[in-house]
Amino acid sequence: MDIRNVIKEKRLEKKMTQEDLAKHFHVTRQLISKWENGKSFPDLEQIVIISDLFNIPLDELLRGDKKMVKQISLTAKTKKKLNITIFTLIGLSLTLGLFLLNIWMKEPVIISSDDVKITNIKKVKLPAKQELNEDVEYTFDIEITNPFISISNTTKYTQNNYIENDKVIISIQGQHSLFKSKKKSKVTVSSFRFNNDTNKNKDIYIKGDKETDIKLIANKQILNALPTN
């Protein structure tokens, strides 16, 4: 017997309305109507409930409606394919995400001036030799305050390293990081005497990756007052 006829006949035997049966299954009355009109079928879990509610063996319900069994089979296959598709897409998304994250973490970044904290300055005197004038070099102990930026143990300014009037302008390079990373380093401001210039009597600024991101980190009065090593 078709499942639609079974549902309707047994419902009437129990003097239940479609609304009553809908409440039992936690579905709408319209869905019960569709079951009884053969416009849709209950799923396997609902068929088990029907079997218990109306005291009909489960195999009898399934054997009596081949169309319903075919529909359940198609639904199960569709769900399986959908699950496979979803897991495949999740896997591809994770792979792509990890690939992009790896690129992002390896890409060098010029550290913002606001993310650099100076903890100590060391001045080294460079005596004159041959055609090179006397000069000084500075080594800054720095700490990176941005939790998503790491830095190597020792580094030198890497971009925009130039002298402009009485300013030495440096930039510090680091890398993106999502995990525990190196936050302390030493940055050496090398002499410009090979270019017939000097670090003496100049303020030192740090510059980030934007034109407006520039900040004084040591003025010449402080630098001149430092003892030399």
TAQUIHU-V302772 format. One line per field, one symbol per residue. phi: phi as a letter, one per 30 degrees, with the letter a starting at -180 (. if undefined). psi: psi as a letter, one per 40 degrees, with the letter a starting at -180 (. if undefined). Layout:
phi = ???
psi = ???
This chain:
phi = .dddddddddddddhcddddddddcibdddddddddcidabdddddddddeddchcedddddddbdddddddddddddddddddddddddddddddddddddddddddbdddddcccdcabbccdcddahccddabcbccdbbdcddcbcbddbabdbbhdacbhccccbbccbbdaccebdccabcccddcddchbbddhbdcccbddcddcbbdcadddddddddcc
psi = hidddddddddddefiidddddddefaiddddddddeeeiiiiddddddddddefhhddddddegddddddddddddddddddddddddddddddddddddddddehihhhideehhheihhhhhhiihbehiiaiiihhhihheheehiiidiiiidifhihhbfhhhiihhaiiieahiheiihhhhiieeeffaieifiihihhaeideghhhehidddddeiii.
